[in-house]
Amino acid sequence: MELKEVKELLEKYNQEQLLKYYDELDEAGQKELLRQITEIDFSVLKLVEEKNIEQVRGVIEPINDLCSMEDIEARKDEFFVIGADAIRNCKVGAILLAGGQGTRLGSDKAKGMYNIGINKPLYIFEMLIKNLMEVVNATGAYVPLFVMTSDKNHEDTVSFFEEMNYFGYDKSFVWFFKQAMAASCDYDGKFYLEDKGKVSMSPNGNGGWFISLGKAGLLDKVKELGIEWLNVFAVDNVLQKIADPYFVGAVIDSKTVCGAKVVSKAFPTEKVGALCLEDGRPSIVEYYELTDEMAYAKGADGKLLYNYGVILNYLFNVNKLIEITNKEMPLHIVEKKIPYIDADGNYVAPTEPNGYKFETLVLDMVHLMDNCLAYEVERSKEFAPIKNKTGVDSVESARELLSKNGIIVE
C-alpha cells in the first residue's frame, strides 16, 4: 500500500497515531513502517470491545481415551516397535516452541540459551537435544526437528546452534522458522509503537506454530519428507522425552489423531490444565474453571475424574492439522506489560500491565481434533519445567529432578 491508502486504513480504525513519526524516518524506514501497518489484523480490536463478555464453555466431561502408566507398562514393547518403525520411516517430526526469552530468569536471550549448569555449562537447548539423541540412539534414525523462534530471538538462536555445532545433532535434520507476530494495543484499543518506525508486535501464542510453519514454507518440507506426525513441545521442560517411540506407538495404535502427554495431579486443585472432553471433543479445562465438586469427583476406580494435567507435549496428525487450518483458530486477548514510546517519543518499559496482546493457544488446536489419547507419564521422570530462577518450577527444582534421574548437573 502507498501512504495515502495506509492513511485511509488507519483513519477507518482510528489508529492515526502509528504514523506520528513517519516524517522523521528515512525512506527505508517509511517503507518498512507502511509494510508493518498493512500486515496488522485490525479485526482483533473487536476483542477489546468484547473483553468483558463472559466466554461460555461447552459441556465438560472426563476424557475417555486414556493410556495409563499401567497400560503402557503392559504394552511397552508393542508400542516401541510401532513408534520406532514410524520414526525410522521418517513419519515423525518434532516442533520445538522456542520463541520466548529468558526474561524471568534474568536473561534477554532466547530461553533455550540459558545455562542451568553449576560449574560447567549445560544449556536448556543442549539438554533437549540430549533427550532427542536418546531416540536417535534407540532407533538409529534422526528425527526432523523444526525450531520455532521469534523476531526477538531468531538470529541469536540460529547463531547459538551453529556455535555449539548443534550439540552433536545432524544439522541437516534441523530447520528454523519464525513465529508469526501480532500487534499489541493499549486498554483503549490503540496500537502501540515500539519505536518511531516500528509497530509493537509480540508472538501470536503457542497455537500459532503450524500457521507459522506454513508461512515459512516448511510445510512443504514436512510433506516432502513424508512426515505424518508432529510432536510439539515447549522449550522449558528439560526432562521431557521428545518423539518418544512409546508415545508415538501408543497414539498410532489407538487410531486417534492426537495425543497429549499428561501427569496425574499432585492434588485435586493443582493449578494445571486438565485434559477433558468439551461437547464430546477433546479439550483442556483450566483449574479455575473446575468447581470443587468437579475437582474432587472420583470414578469407580477411585481416581479423580479430572486427574490428568497437560505438560505441553502433544502429537498431532499432519493431515488433521492441515484440515483444521482451514478453520478459524480462536484468538485470546491477554493483559501484558508492553514496551512502547510515549507521546513525547520516549521509550517506556512498564512494570505493570498496560495493554493487550493477542494469542492463539495450542489447547484450541487440541479442541479442534476429533479425539485425543491421554498418555500418562511419571511426573518426576518427564516434567521439570523452568519458569523461575528459584522456588517452584525453577532452575533449582529442575536441577534436583535431573539429578534424581541420573543426570549430573555440575
Secondary structure, DSSP 8 states (H G I E B T S, - for coil): --HHHHHHHHHHTT-GGGGTTGGGS-HHHHHHHHHHHHT--GGGHHHHHTTTS------EEE---EE-HHHHHHHHHHHHHHHHHHHHTT-EEEEEE---B-GGGT-SSBGGG-B--SSS--BHHHHHHHHHHHHHHHHSS---EEEEE-TTTHHHHHHHHHHTGGGGS-GGGEEEEE--EEE-EETTS-B-EEETTEE-EEE--GGGHHHHHHHTTHHHHHHHHT--EEEEEETTBTT--SS-HHHHHHHHHHT-SEEEEEEE-SSTT-SS-EEEEETTEEEEE-GGGS-HHHHH-B-TTSSBTT-EEEEEEEEEEHHHHHHHTTS----EEEEE---EE-TTS-EE--SS--EEEEE--HHHHHHTSS--EEEE--HHHH--B--BSSSTTBHHHHHHHHHHTT----
